[in-house]
Structures are given as structure tokens and as C-alpha cells.
Amino acid sequence: MSIRMSNASSGMGVSDHSKDIFMELKRKKVHRYVVFKIDEKKKEVVVEKTGGPAESYDDFTASLPENDCRYAVYDFDYVTSENCQKSKIFFIAWSPSVARIRSKMLYATSKDRFRRELDGIHYEIQATDPDEMELEALRERAH
């Protein structure tokens, strides 16, 4: 059952499907990333695209629209200096400077509520331009 809120300031509801897909990324590692979008008609955050475990970070960044906002989670694998394989889940709030003001506001007001629904996020990145979410930025945060 989805929770629906009519009060725009409290953000959009989150579809159960969105939560299930996030859990698949977190627990089963069946997705490298998930891109979410706000469905204004349904008043909830829905899954727009998933990337398989073999997809690269470039595949992920290419899946974000150049001129509209999105939320995304990315499962970042890395090796520590002690040679241990680790993984950190990044929440990325993508809000390009060229996006419509209405879209930026909608995503900004819904972000905290949506992020709270995703249990297991390690880091958050807010990006208005691709340089702010380069792979090196994730690497620095994860170590």
C-alpha cells in the first residue's frame, strides 16, 4: 500500500515497487544503480531505470537526463588499502541548473522524505552538474 500525501511540502509518496527495487540493490546486488523519478499524476516516486551489476559508472551517469531532475542510488564497489572488497550505497540528488524551476522545487521538497524511505544509504551527493558527481568524488567519500 502506498502512502499518499496531498500536502506538497511534505513531499511525494514512495511506491512499494521503488522500495523493493532499492532492497534488491542493497541486499541481492542485482542492480548497480536505480534512477527514480517523480510521477506527478500518481504523486509518488517511481523507478525509471535500473542498471545491471555489470554496468559502469559512465552507463549510470548517461542514464540521467541532461535537463531534468532525478533521484538515484548507486552501489559503489571499491577495494580498501587493506585489500578488502567493500561497497557503499550513494544517494544522488540530480538537479541540473538547466532544469525547470518547478521540477527543482518538487524534487527538493520531496528529497528528505524519499531518502528516509531508503534504509541503508551511506552517503548523499547533491549534483547540479556532472562534475559534482564524478567517480573520483565517490571514491573520496567512500574511503
DSSP file with accessible surface (Angstrom, degrees, kcal/mol):
  #  RESIDUE AA STRUCTURE BP1 BP2  ACC     N-H-->O    O-->H-N    N-H-->O    O-->H-N    TCO  KAPPA ALPHA  PHI   PSI    X-CA   Y-CA   Z-CA
    1    1 A M              0   0  194      0, 0.0     2,-0.3     0, 0.0     0, 0.0   0.000 360.0 360.0 360.0 129.3    0.0    0.0    0.0
    2    2 A S        -     0   0   33     11,-0.1     2,-0.5    13,-0.0    13,-0.1  -0.668 360.0-129.8 -89.5 143.4    1.4    3.4   -1.0
    3    3 A I        -     0   0   84     11,-0.4     2,-0.5    -2,-0.3    11,-0.3  -0.802  24.8-160.8 -90.1 129.2    1.2    6.3    1.3
    4    4 A R        -     0   0  148     -2,-0.5     2,-0.4     9,-0.1    40,-0.1  -0.933   6.8-168.9-115.3 133.7   -0.2    9.4   -0.5
    5    5 A M        -     0   0   76     -2,-0.5     8,-0.2    38,-0.4    -2,-0.0  -0.975  13.4-168.9-120.5 131.6    0.2   12.9    0.8
    6    6 A S        +     0   0  117     -2,-0.4     2,-0.8     6,-0.1    -1,-0.1   0.679  67.3  93.5 -90.1 -17.6   -1.7   15.8   -0.7
    7    7 A N    >   -     0   0   92      1,-0.2     3,-1.6     4,-0.1     4,-0.3  -0.647  65.2-157.3 -78.7 109.5    0.4   18.4    1.1
    8    8 A A  G >  S+     0   0   71     -2,-0.8     3,-1.5     1,-0.3    -1,-0.2   0.809  86.5  64.6 -60.0 -29.8    3.1   19.3   -1.4
    9    9 A S  G 3  S+     0   0   87      1,-0.3    -1,-0.3    -3,-0.1     3,-0.1   0.756  97.0  56.1 -69.8 -20.8    5.5   20.5    1.3
   10   10 A S  G <  S-     0   0   35     -3,-1.6    -1,-0.3     1,-0.2    -2,-0.2   0.475 110.8-124.8 -90.9   0.7    5.8   17.0    2.8
   11   11 A G    <   -     0   0    3     -3,-1.5    -1,-0.2    -4,-0.3    -6,-0.2  -0.159  34.9 -46.3  89.2 177.2    6.9   15.5   -0.5
   12   12 A M        -     0   0   16     94,-0.2    32,-0.2     1,-0.1    31,-0.1  -0.465  54.8-107.3 -84.1 157.9    5.7   12.7   -2.6
   13   13 A G  E     -a   44   0A   0     30,-2.1    32,-2.5    -8,-0.2     2,-0.5  -0.217  32.0-124.2 -71.1 171.5    4.7    9.2   -1.6
   14   14 A V  E     -a   45   0A   3    -11,-0.3   -11,-0.4    30,-0.2    32,-0.1  -0.986  19.6-126.1-124.9 123.0    7.1    6.4   -2.4
   15   15 A S     >  -     0   0    9     30,-1.9     4,-1.7    -2,-0.5     3,-0.2  -0.338  16.0-126.4 -66.7 147.6    5.8    3.4   -4.4
   16   16 A D  H  > S+     0   0   58      1,-0.2     4,-2.8     2,-0.2     5,-0.2   0.872 112.3  60.6 -59.4 -36.2    6.3    0.0   -2.8
   17   17 A H  H  > S+     0   0  106      1,-0.2     4,-2.7     2,-0.2     5,-0.2   0.910 101.5  52.6 -58.3 -41.6    8.0   -1.0   -6.1
   18   18 A S  H  > S+     0   0    0     27,-0.3     4,-2.1     1,-0.2    -1,-0.2   0.925 111.3  45.7 -60.5 -43.9   10.6    1.7   -5.5
   19   19 A K  H  X S+     0   0   50     -4,-1.7     4,-2.3     1,-0.2    -2,-0.2   0.916 112.7  51.0 -66.1 -40.5   11.4    0.4   -2.1
   20   20 A D  H  X S+     0   0   94     -4,-2.8     4,-2.0     2,-0.2    -2,-0.2   0.913 110.0  48.8 -63.2 -43.9   11.5   -3.2   -3.3
   21   21 A I  H  X S+     0   0   14     -4,-2.7     4,-2.0     1,-0.2    -1,-0.2   0.912 110.2  51.8 -64.1 -40.5   13.9   -2.3   -6.1
   22   22 A F  H  X S+     0   0    2     -4,-2.1     4,-2.7    -5,-0.2    -1,-0.2   0.929 108.6  51.0 -60.9 -42.8   16.2   -0.5   -3.7
   23   23 A M  H  X>S+     0   0   49     -4,-2.3     4,-3.2     1,-0.2     5,-0.7   0.871 106.8  54.4 -64.4 -34.4   16.2   -3.5   -1.4
   24   24 A E  I  X>S+     0   0   60     -4,-2.0     6,-1.3     2,-0.2     4,-1.1   0.906 110.8  45.9 -64.2 -40.0   17.2   -5.7   -4.3
   25   25 A L  I  X5S+     0   0    0     -4,-2.0     4,-0.6     4,-0.2    -2,-0.2   0.945 118.9  41.9 -64.8 -46.2   20.2   -3.4   -5.0
   26   26 A K  I  <5S+     0   0   57     -4,-2.7    -2,-0.2    -5,-0.2    -3,-0.2   0.934 129.5  21.5 -69.3 -49.3   21.1   -3.3   -1.3
   27   27 A R  I  <5S+     0   0  178     -4,-3.2    -3,-0.2    -5,-0.2    -2,-0.1   0.861 133.2  29.7 -92.7 -40.5   20.7   -7.0   -0.4
   28   28 A K  I  <<S-     0   0  147     -4,-1.1    -3,-0.2    -5,-0.7    -2,-0.1   0.546  85.9-137.8-102.7 -10.9   20.9   -9.0   -3.5
   29   29 A K     << +     0   0   84     -5,-0.9    -4,-0.2    -4,-0.6    -3,-0.1   0.823  58.1 136.6  58.8  33.1   23.2   -6.8   -5.6
   30   30 A V        +     0   0   63     -6,-1.3     2,-0.4     1,-0.1    -5,-0.2   0.619  64.0  49.0 -85.8 -11.5   21.0   -7.4   -8.7
   31   31 A H        -     0   0   23     -7,-0.3    21,-0.3    21,-0.2     3,-0.1  -0.983  57.7-163.1-126.8 140.2   21.2   -3.7   -9.7
   32   32 A R  S    S-     0   0   36     19,-3.5    43,-2.9    -2,-0.4     2,-0.3   0.819  83.6  -4.1 -81.0 -37.0   24.3   -1.5   -9.9
   33   33 A Y  E     -BC  51  74A   1     18,-1.1    18,-2.4    41,-0.2     2,-0.4  -0.977  57.3-151.0-151.6 161.4   22.1    1.6   -9.9
   34   34 A V  E     -BC  50  73A   0     39,-2.2    39,-2.3    -2,-0.3     2,-0.5  -0.995   9.6-155.4-135.9 131.9   18.5    2.7   -9.8
   35   35 A V  E     -BC  49  72A   0     14,-3.1    13,-3.2    -2,-0.4    14,-1.7  -0.940  15.1-165.0-107.1 128.3   17.2    6.0  -11.2
   36   36 A F  E     -BC  47  71A   0     35,-3.5    35,-2.0    -2,-0.5     2,-0.3  -0.878   5.5-171.2-112.4 148.6   13.9    7.3   -9.7
   37   37 A K  E     -B   46   0A  75      9,-2.6     9,-3.0    -2,-0.3     2,-0.5  -0.941  28.4-110.0-133.9 158.5   11.6   10.0  -11.0
   38   38 A I  E     -B   45   0A  12     -2,-0.3     2,-0.9     7,-0.2     7,-0.2  -0.773  21.4-152.7 -88.6 124.4    8.6   11.8   -9.5
   39   39 A D  E  >> -B   44   0A  42      5,-3.0     5,-1.6    -2,-0.5     4,-1.3  -0.876   8.5-167.9 -94.9 103.9    5.3   10.8  -11.2
   40   40 A E  T  45S+     0   0   70     -2,-0.9    -1,-0.2     1,-0.2     5,-0.0   0.833  83.0  55.0 -66.9 -31.3    3.2   13.9  -10.6
   41   41 A K  T  45S+     0   0  201      1,-0.2    -1,-0.2    -3,-0.1    -2,-0.0   0.925 117.8  34.8 -67.0 -43.3    0.0   12.3  -11.6
   42   42 A K  T  45S-     0   0  108      2,-0.2    -1,-0.2   -29,-0.0    -2,-0.2   0.593 103.4-134.3 -83.6 -13.3    0.4    9.5   -9.1
   43   43 A K  T  <5 +     0   0   99     -4,-1.3   -30,-2.1     1,-0.2   -38,-0.4   0.906  67.9 101.6  57.3  45.4    2.1   11.8   -6.6
   44   44 A E  E   <S-aB  13  39A  13     -5,-1.6    -5,-3.0   -32,-0.2     2,-0.5  -0.988  77.9-102.6-152.4 163.1    4.8    9.3   -5.9
   45   45 A V  E     -aB  14  38A   0    -32,-2.5   -30,-1.9    -2,-0.3   -27,-0.3  -0.762  44.6-177.6 -88.5 127.2    8.4    8.5   -6.6
   46   46 A V  E     - B   0  37A  24     -9,-3.0    -9,-2.6    -2,-0.5     2,-0.4  -0.830  32.6 -96.0-125.1 161.7    8.7    5.6   -9.1
   47   47 A V  E     + B   0  36A  32     -2,-0.3   -11,-0.2   -11,-0.2     3,-0.1  -0.633  35.1 175.4 -77.4 127.8   11.5    3.6  -10.7
   48   48 A E  E     -     0   0A  77    -13,-3.2     2,-0.3    -2,-0.4   -12,-0.2   0.796  64.8  -7.5 -97.5 -39.5   12.5    5.0  -14.1
   49   49 A K  E     - B   0  35A  81    -14,-1.7   -14,-3.1     2,-0.0    -1,-0.4  -0.995  53.2-157.1-158.0 146.7   15.5    2.8  -14.9
   50   50 A T  E     - B   0  34A  53     -2,-0.3     2,-0.4   -16,-0.2   -16,-0.2  -0.939  12.6-146.3-123.9 152.3   17.7    0.1  -13.3
   51   51 A G  E     - B   0  33A   0    -18,-2.4   -19,-3.5    -2,-0.3   -18,-1.1  -0.966  21.2-120.1-118.8 134.7   21.3   -0.8  -14.3
   52   52 A G    >   -     0   0   26     -2,-0.4     3,-2.0   -21,-0.3   -21,-0.2  -0.152  33.8 -97.8 -67.7 166.3   22.6   -4.4  -14.1
   53   53 A P  T 3  S+     0   0   70      0, 0.0    -1,-0.1     0, 0.0   -22,-0.1   0.766 122.0  55.6 -59.1 -25.0   25.6   -5.3  -11.9
   54   54 A A  T 3  S+     0   0  103      2,-0.0     2,-0.1     0, 0.0    -2,-0.0   0.569  83.3 109.5 -86.1  -7.0   27.9   -5.2  -15.0
   55   55 A E    <   -     0   0   58     -3,-2.0     2,-0.1     1,-0.1    -4,-0.1  -0.374  64.2-129.0 -73.4 151.3   27.0   -1.6  -15.9
   56   56 A S     >  -     0   0   48      1,-0.1     4,-1.9    -2,-0.1     5,-0.1  -0.379  22.4-105.9 -94.5 172.6   29.6    1.0  -15.4
   57   57 A Y  H  > S+     0   0   13      1,-0.2     4,-2.8     2,-0.2     5,-0.2   0.869 122.8  56.5 -64.7 -34.1   29.5    4.4  -13.7
   58   58 A D  H  > S+     0   0  121      2,-0.2     4,-2.3     1,-0.2    -1,-0.2   0.890 104.3  52.3 -64.4 -38.3   29.5    6.0  -17.1
   59   59 A D  H  > S+     0   0   71      2,-0.2     4,-0.9     1,-0.2    -1,-0.2   0.917 110.9  49.4 -60.7 -42.3   26.4    4.0  -18.0
   60   60 A F  H >< S+     0   0    0     -4,-1.9     3,-1.2     2,-0.2     4,-0.5   0.963 111.5  45.3 -62.1 -52.4   24.8    5.3  -14.8
   61   61 A T  H >< S+     0   0   46     -4,-2.8     3,-1.3     1,-0.3    -1,-0.2   0.873 109.5  57.1 -64.4 -31.9   25.6    9.0  -15.4
   62   62 A A  H 3< S+     0   0   83     -4,-2.3    -1,-0.3     1,-0.3    -2,-0.2   0.739  98.5  62.1 -68.9 -20.4   24.5    8.6  -19.1
   63   63 A S  T << S+     0   0   22     -3,-1.2    -1,-0.3    -4,-0.9    -2,-0.2   0.592  84.9  91.0 -83.2  -8.6   21.1    7.5  -17.8
   64   64 A L  S <  S-     0   0   13     -3,-1.3     5,-0.1    -4,-0.5     2,-0.1  -0.711  86.2-113.6 -86.6 134.7   20.4   10.8  -16.0
   65   65 A P        -     0   0   30      0, 0.0     3,-0.5     0, 0.0    -2,-0.1  -0.385  14.0-137.7 -68.0 144.9   18.6   13.4  -18.1
   66   66 A E  S    S+     0   0  169      1,-0.2    32,-0.3    -4,-0.1    33,-0.1   0.770  98.7  29.9 -70.5 -27.4   20.6   16.5  -19.0
   67   67 A N  S    S+     0   0  109     31,-0.1    33,-0.5    30,-0.1     2,-0.3   0.106 111.0  61.4-127.2  21.9   17.7   18.9  -18.4
   68   68 A D  S    S-     0   0   39     -3,-0.5     2,-0.1    31,-0.2    31,-0.1  -0.986  76.7-105.6-145.8 158.6   15.5   17.4  -15.7
   69   69 A C        +     0   0    0     -2,-0.3     2,-0.3    26,-0.1   -31,-0.2  -0.448  37.7 166.4 -82.7 154.4   15.9   16.3  -12.0
   70   70 A R  E     - D   0  94A  19     24,-2.0    24,-2.7    -2,-0.1     2,-0.4  -0.978  30.1-130.9-154.3 162.0   16.1   12.7  -10.7
   71   71 A Y  E     +CD  36  93A   2    -35,-2.0   -35,-3.5    -2,-0.3     2,-0.3  -0.886  33.1 176.2-107.9 151.0   17.0   10.8   -7.6
   72   72 A A  E     -CD  35  92A   0     20,-2.0    20,-3.4    -2,-0.4     2,-0.4  -0.993  23.7-150.8-150.9 154.3   19.3    7.9   -8.0
   73   73 A V  E     -CD  34  91A   0    -39,-2.3   -39,-2.2    -2,-0.3     2,-0.4  -0.985  14.9-168.1-123.4 141.5   21.1    5.3   -5.9
   74   74 A Y  E     -CD  33  90A  14     16,-2.3    16,-2.8    -2,-0.4     2,-0.9  -0.997  17.6-141.6-132.5 128.3   24.4    3.9   -7.0
   75   75 A D  E     - D   0  89A   3    -43,-2.9     2,-0.6    -2,-0.4    14,-0.2  -0.814  24.0-160.6 -92.0 104.4   26.1    0.8   -5.4
   76   76 A F  E     - D   0  88A   7     12,-3.0    12,-2.3    -2,-0.9     2,-0.4  -0.789   3.9-163.2 -95.9 114.9   29.8    1.7   -5.4
   77   77 A D  E     + D   0  87A  60     -2,-0.6     2,-0.3    10,-0.2    10,-0.2  -0.788  20.1 156.3 -94.4 140.4   32.3   -1.2   -5.1
   78   78 A Y  E     - D   0  86A  23      8,-2.4     8,-3.2    -2,-0.4     2,-0.5  -0.967  38.5-118.0-154.7 168.5   35.9   -0.5   -4.1
   79   79 A V  E     - D   0  85A  65     -2,-0.3     6,-0.2     6,-0.2     4,-0.0  -0.951  29.6-135.0-114.5 130.0   38.9   -2.1   -2.6
   80   80 A T    >   -     0   0   22      4,-2.7     3,-2.3    -2,-0.5    63,-0.0  -0.254  31.2-100.2 -76.6 171.1   40.3   -0.7    0.6
   81   81 A S  T 3  S+     0   0  113      1,-0.3    -1,-0.1     2,-0.2    62,-0.0   0.750 126.8  58.5 -64.2 -21.2   44.0   -0.1    1.3
   82   82 A E  T 3  S-     0   0  141      2,-0.1    -1,-0.3     1,-0.0    -2,-0.1   0.270 123.3-109.0 -88.3  10.5   44.0   -3.4    3.2
   83   83 A N    <   +     0   0  136     -3,-2.3     2,-0.4     1,-0.2    -2,-0.2   0.813  69.8 146.6  68.0  32.5   42.8   -5.1    0.0
   84   84 A C        -     0   0   61      0, 0.0    -4,-2.7     0, 0.0     2,-0.5  -0.863  50.2-125.0-100.0 136.4   39.2   -5.7    1.3
   85   85 A Q  E     +D   79   0A 131     -2,-0.4     2,-0.3    -6,-0.2    -6,-0.2  -0.664  40.9 172.0 -78.3 125.8   36.3   -5.6   -1.2
   86   86 A K  E     -D   78   0A 101     -8,-3.2    -8,-2.4    -2,-0.5     2,-0.3  -0.870  20.8-154.5-131.2 168.3   33.7   -3.1    0.1
   87   87 A S  E     -D   77   0A  31     -2,-0.3     2,-0.4   -10,-0.2   -10,-0.2  -0.997   6.2-173.0-145.7 137.5   30.6   -1.5   -1.1
   88   88 A K  E     -D   76   0A  47    -12,-2.3   -12,-3.0    -2,-0.3     2,-0.6  -0.994  20.1-134.8-130.8 141.0   28.9    1.8   -0.3
   89   89 A I  E     -D   75   0A   5     -2,-0.4    33,-2.6    31,-0.3    34,-1.6  -0.851  20.1-160.3-100.1 123.0   25.5    3.0   -1.4
   90   90 A F  E     -De  74 123A   0    -16,-2.8   -16,-2.3    -2,-0.6     2,-0.5  -0.857   8.4-151.2-102.0 135.6   25.3    6.6   -2.6
   91   91 A F  E     -De  73 124A   0     32,-2.8    34,-2.7    -2,-0.4     2,-0.5  -0.929  17.9-164.0-100.4 126.5   22.1    8.6   -2.9
   92   92 A I  E     -De  72 125A   0    -20,-3.4   -20,-2.0    -2,-0.5     2,-0.8  -0.963  13.3-160.4-119.3 122.5   22.4   11.2   -5.6
   93   93 A A  E     -De  71 126A  10     32,-2.8    34,-2.5    -2,-0.5     2,-0.6  -0.907  16.6-161.8 -99.0 105.2   20.0   14.1   -5.9
   94   94 A W  E     +De  70 127A  14    -24,-2.7   -24,-2.0    -2,-0.8    34,-0.2  -0.811  23.9 157.5 -95.2 116.8   20.5   15.2   -9.6
   95   95 A S        -     0   0   33     32,-3.0   -26,-0.1    -2,-0.6    -2,-0.0  -0.665  26.1-156.0-139.7  79.5   19.2   18.7  -10.2
   96   96 A P    >   -     0   0    5      0, 0.0     3,-2.1     0, 0.0    33,-0.2  -0.256  24.0-121.5 -62.5 145.9   20.9   20.2  -13.3
   97   97 A S  T 3  S+     0   0   82     31,-1.5    32,-0.1     1,-0.3   -30,-0.1   0.778 111.3  57.6 -59.6 -24.5   21.0   24.0  -13.4
   98   98 A V  T 3  S+     0   0  106    -32,-0.3    -1,-0.3    30,-0.2   -31,-0.1   0.499  82.5 111.8 -86.6  -2.2   19.1   24.0  -16.7
   99   99 A A  S <  S-     0   0    7     -3,-2.1   -31,-0.2     1,-0.1     2,-0.0  -0.305  82.2 -88.2 -67.9 156.6   16.1   22.1  -15.2
  100  100 A R     >  -     0   0  137    -33,-0.5     4,-2.4     1,-0.1     5,-0.2  -0.348  31.8-124.0 -62.8 144.2   12.7   23.9  -14.8
  101  101 A I  H  > S+     0   0  117      1,-0.2     4,-2.7     2,-0.2     5,-0.2   0.912 111.8  54.8 -56.2 -44.3   12.3   25.7  -11.6
  102  102 A R  H  > S+     0   0  138      1,-0.2     4,-2.5     2,-0.2    -1,-0.2   0.913 108.7  47.8 -58.1 -43.2    9.1   23.8  -10.8
  103  103 A S  H  > S+     0   0    5      2,-0.2     4,-2.6     1,-0.2     5,-0.3   0.937 111.1  50.4 -64.3 -45.4   11.0   20.5  -11.2
  104  104 A K  H  X S+     0   0   55     -4,-2.4     4,-2.4     1,-0.2    -2,-0.2   0.916 112.9  46.6 -59.0 -43.1   13.8   21.6   -9.0
  105  105 A M  H  X S+     0   0  119     -4,-2.7     4,-2.7     2,-0.2     5,-0.2   0.923 111.3  51.2 -67.2 -41.7   11.4   22.7   -6.3
  106  106 A L  H  X S+     0   0   19     -4,-2.5     4,-1.3    -5,-0.2    -2,-0.2   0.938 114.4  42.8 -60.9 -46.6    9.4   19.5   -6.5
  107  107 A Y  H  X S+     0   0   15     -4,-2.6     4,-1.3     1,-0.2    -1,-0.2   0.896 113.8  52.2 -68.7 -37.7   12.5   17.3   -6.2
  108  108 A A  H  X S+     0   0   66     -4,-2.4     4,-0.5    -5,-0.3     3,-0.3   0.922 111.3  45.7 -65.5 -42.0   14.0   19.5   -3.4
  109  109 A T  H  < S+     0   0   64     -4,-2.7     4,-0.3     1,-0.2    -1,-0.2   0.740 118.0  43.3 -76.0 -19.8   10.8   19.4   -1.3
  110  110 A S  H  X S+     0   0    1     -4,-1.3     4,-2.2    -5,-0.2     5,-0.2   0.607  91.2  87.3 -96.9 -13.3   10.4   15.6   -1.7
  111  111 A K  H  X S+     0   0   22     -4,-1.3     4,-3.1    -3,-0.3     5,-0.3   0.903  85.2  48.4 -59.6 -50.3   14.0   14.5   -1.2
  112  112 A D  H  X S+     0   0   93     -4,-0.5     4,-2.1     1,-0.2    -1,-0.2   0.923 113.5  47.0 -62.2 -42.3   14.2   14.1    2.6
  113  113 A R  H  > S+     0   0   27     -4,-0.3     4,-1.0     2,-0.2    -1,-0.2   0.932 115.0  46.5 -65.0 -43.8   11.1   12.1    2.8
  114  114 A F  H >X S+     0   0    0     -4,-2.2     3,-1.0     1,-0.2     4,-0.6   0.949 111.1  51.3 -63.3 -46.2   12.1    9.8   -0.1
  115  115 A R  H >< S+     0   0   67     -4,-3.1     3,-1.2     1,-0.3    -1,-0.2   0.878 104.3  58.0 -61.1 -36.8   15.7    9.4    1.2
  116  116 A R  H 3< S+     0   0  179     -4,-2.1    -1,-0.3    -5,-0.3    -2,-0.2   0.807  99.8  59.4 -63.0 -28.1   14.3    8.4    4.7
  117  117 A E  H << S+     0   0   58     -4,-1.0     2,-1.0    -3,-1.0    -1,-0.3   0.685  92.2  74.8 -72.5 -19.8   12.4    5.5    3.0
  118  118 A L  S X< S-     0   0    4     -3,-1.2     3,-0.8    -4,-0.6     2,-0.5  -0.778  73.4-162.4 -99.7  94.7   15.6    4.0    1.7
  119  119 A D  T 3   +     0   0  120     -2,-1.0    -3,-0.1     1,-0.2    -2,-0.1  -0.631  69.2  40.4 -81.9 121.3   17.3    2.4    4.6
  120  120 A G  T 3   +     0   0   23     -2,-0.5   -31,-0.3     1,-0.3     2,-0.3   0.522  67.5 146.7 120.5  10.9   21.0    1.7    4.1
  121  121 A I    <   -     0   0   23     -3,-0.8    -1,-0.3    -6,-0.2   -31,-0.2  -0.624  23.8-173.5 -76.5 132.3   22.3    4.8    2.3
  122  122 A H        +     0   0   86    -33,-2.6     2,-0.3    -2,-0.3   -32,-0.2   0.833  63.8  11.8 -92.5 -41.8   25.8    5.6    3.2
  123  123 A Y  E     -e   90   0A  60    -34,-1.6   -32,-2.8     2,-0.0     2,-0.4  -0.970  60.2-147.2-139.2 154.6   26.5    8.9    1.5
  124  124 A E  E     -e   91   0A  42     -2,-0.3     2,-0.4   -34,-0.2   -32,-0.2  -0.973  10.1-170.8-125.0 137.9   24.5   11.6   -0.3
  125  125 A I  E     -e   92   0A  11    -34,-2.7   -32,-2.8    -2,-0.4     2,-0.6  -0.996   8.7-158.2-125.9 130.9   25.6   13.8   -3.1
  126  126 A Q  E     -e   93   0A 120     -2,-0.4     2,-0.4   -34,-0.2   -32,-0.2  -0.962  20.6-175.3-106.3 122.9   23.7   16.7   -4.5
  127  127 A A  E     +e   94   0A   2    -34,-2.5   -32,-3.0    -2,-0.6    -2,-0.0  -0.971  29.7 170.3-126.6 132.9   24.8   17.5   -8.0
  128  128 A T  S    S+     0   0   64     -2,-0.4   -31,-1.5     1,-0.3   -30,-0.2   0.408  82.2  27.2-111.3  -5.3   23.8   20.3  -10.3
  129  129 A D  S >  S-     0   0   61    -33,-0.2     3,-1.9   -32,-0.1     4,-0.3  -0.984  86.4-109.5-155.2 148.5   26.4   19.4  -12.9
  130  130 A P  G >  S+     0   0   85      0, 0.0     3,-1.7     0, 0.0    -1,-0.1   0.798 112.3  65.9 -53.9 -30.8   28.1   16.2  -13.9
  131  131 A D  G >  S+     0   0  106      1,-0.3     3,-1.1     2,-0.2     6,-0.1   0.807  92.5  62.7 -61.4 -28.4   31.5   17.3  -12.5
  132  132 A E  G <  S+     0   0   90     -3,-1.9    -1,-0.3     1,-0.3    -6,-0.1   0.594 109.7  39.3 -75.2  -9.4   30.0   17.3   -9.0
  133  133 A M  G <  S+     0   0    4     -3,-1.7    -1,-0.3    -4,-0.3    -2,-0.2  -0.046  79.0 148.0-131.2  35.1   29.4   13.5   -9.2
  134  134 A E    X>  -     0   0  105     -3,-1.1     4,-1.2     1,-0.1     3,-1.1  -0.311  62.8-108.2 -62.9 156.0   32.5   12.3  -10.9
  135  135 A L  H 3> S+     0   0   56      1,-0.3     4,-2.5     2,-0.2     3,-0.2   0.857 119.7  61.1 -55.1 -36.7   33.6    8.8   -9.9
  136  136 A E  H 3> S+     0   0   89      1,-0.2     4,-2.5     2,-0.2    -1,-0.3   0.868  98.6  56.8 -61.8 -33.5   36.5   10.3   -8.1
  137  137 A A  H <> S+     0   0   30     -3,-1.1     4,-1.8     1,-0.2    -1,-0.2   0.906 108.8  46.4 -65.1 -38.1   34.1   12.2   -5.8
  138  138 A L  H  X S+     0   0    0     -4,-1.2     4,-2.5    -3,-0.2    -2,-0.2   0.930 110.6  52.9 -67.1 -44.0   32.5    8.9   -4.8
  139  139 A R  H  X S+     0   0   92     -4,-2.5     4,-1.4     1,-0.2    -2,-0.2   0.912 109.3  48.9 -58.8 -43.3   35.9    7.3   -4.3
  140  140 A E  H  < S+     0   0  137     -4,-2.5    -1,-0.2     1,-0.2    -2,-0.2   0.898 113.1  46.7 -64.3 -41.4   37.0   10.1   -2.0
  141  141 A R  H  < S+     0   0  108     -4,-1.8    -1,-0.2     1,-0.2    -2,-0.2   0.881 110.2  53.4 -67.2 -39.1   33.8    9.9    0.1
  142  142 A A  H  <        0   0    4     -4,-2.5    -1,-0.2    -5,-0.2    -2,-0.2   0.805 360.0 360.0 -71.0 -28.5   33.9    6.1    0.4
  143  143 A H     <        0   0  132     -4,-1.4   -63,-0.0    -5,-0.2    -4,-0.0  -0.403 360.0 360.0 -83.5 360.0   37.5    5.9    1.8
